[in-house]
Amino acid sequence: MTVMQHVWIVLGVLFVLLNIAAGLIWVERRMLAMWQDRLGPNRAGPLGILIVLADTLKLFFKEDWIPPFADKWVFIVAPAVVVGSVLMSFVIIPFTPQIIVSDLNVGILFFLAMSSLGVYSIVLGGWASNNKYSLLGAMRGASQMIAYEVFMGLSLMGVVMLTGSFKLGDIVNAQKDMWFVVKQPLGLILFFIAGIAETHRLPFDIPEAESELVAGYHSEYSGMKFGMFFIGEYLGITLISAVTVTMFFGGWLGWSFLPPWAWFFLKTFAFILFFILLRASLPRPRYDQLMETGWKILLPLALANLMITGAVALLIRG
Amino acid sequence: MFSHIRTIWLTFLHLFKRHVTIQYPEEKIRLRPRWRGRIVLTKDPDGGERCVGCYLCAVACPVDCIALQATEDENGRRYPEFFRINFSRCIFCGYCEDACPTYAIQLIPDFEMGEYNRQNLVFEKEDLLINSQGKYPGYNFYKVAGMDAGVKQKGEGENEDAPVDVHSLMP
């Protein structure tokens, strides 16, 4: 591929992702409303889709306030970190065999590293705010991240073992006969739970917990800085959905009546909707319950899954 | 764990349920005939005011939003000289309607009373009077009352006996 083609792919991926993240504002509000027997925003534009525009404009015109007691530069940088790190993770996502920014040979590790970086945004944001609620949220975010990051990586290792490669392109191609969801159902469940905790989505929005901590780590943020956290969250949902699809549901693979990218987006969208469905249905667990489940149940399960997968793989290969 | 999955499934099923939202300005809610909304003063079948200015509504009103002054015409028929309801105070409890002996004051199913100016919520008699009998058609207080107030002669009312000549009631 020429340099220009690479540039176009990068720009195209950025354009599509940021639009998806913005569009999810509308999707989430409409779907939540549907699941609660309401209608949701339906005034601005056809089916209310222009609520995205209205929301963005509103965020831009809000007072961009930095509290005098905040650590100014860290406060400004923090929201950018989350968007940056999540966007970086998309580098390794194969949308189709051709459309991929870079098929790194450490793909999955790169994704895990980048998504862990996202927690810096929470910690720095909460710390720089110099506010007890923000700090509590940041602390919760950090410990939740540590608890869930561990078995998030381990839950993916089963797939990596079966493929024998960290490259996402190889992993998708290895699913031509059978999606890994069949061979690694436990891995899928564990990864998805970790993914919810990773993106701080309900029911695991402990660092935000608006009923306990005002708005958690972004209590002090307003305007577009808050918007960045917001977009980071939606990008995170898209990322986790995309990785789930790539790792367990055959990525771009599908019947030939639809092009590969359409399959990828359809599957990803289904998982995004599932994220929203979880928000609509499940209550938030208590903080210590969350940590306990993470360390005492899910981590041993991930290890057991890894061990059994390894044993079976060894047996088959002889 | 199982209950969580069941919860998710039940929530998902709500996708196929009818929404309960009423899109208000375009779609009106159906209000029951006895719904307690805006207060009106009704007229009797002959087009006269039903209100006899007895003050019972003003007394019954728990927030004192009704003010009126009774007077009489040349036939001795009582009517309110002015009748004022301050809807910025009214709590739509309907006690005035209960208290009214002549079915004059009634609450109707209408709630669209938004105003920009508080003073516009003070309704005078000409705002309150409607050209209708409201919920009690056919009722005319002066037709069943004993007195002659220009509506009917004494003793000619419904279910009313002719006046007795007291001089003939000697033992």
Contacts between the chains, C-beta under 8 A, distances in Angstrom:
chain1	res1	chain2	res2	distance
A	33	B	19	7.8
A	34	B	14	7.2
A	34	B	15	5.4
A	34	B	19	7.5
A	35	B	11	5.2
A	35	B	12	7.2
A	35	B	14	4.9
A	35	B	15	6.2
A	36	B	14	7.0
A	37	B	14	5.9
A	37	B	17	5.6
A	37	B	18	7.4
A	37	B	19	5.3
A	37	B	20	5.1
A	37	B	21	8.0
A	38	B	19	5.9
A	38	B	20	7.2
A	38	B	21	5.3
A	39	B	19	5.3
A	39	B	21	4.4
A	39	B	23	7.3
A	277	B	8	6.1
A	277	B	11	6.3
A	277	B	12	5.9
A	278	B	8	6.7
A	280	B	11	5.1
A	281	B	7	4.9
A	281	B	8	4.7
A	281	B	10	7.5
A	281	B	11	3.6
A	281	B	12	7.8
A	282	B	4	6.3
A	282	B	7	6.5
A	282	B	8	7.0
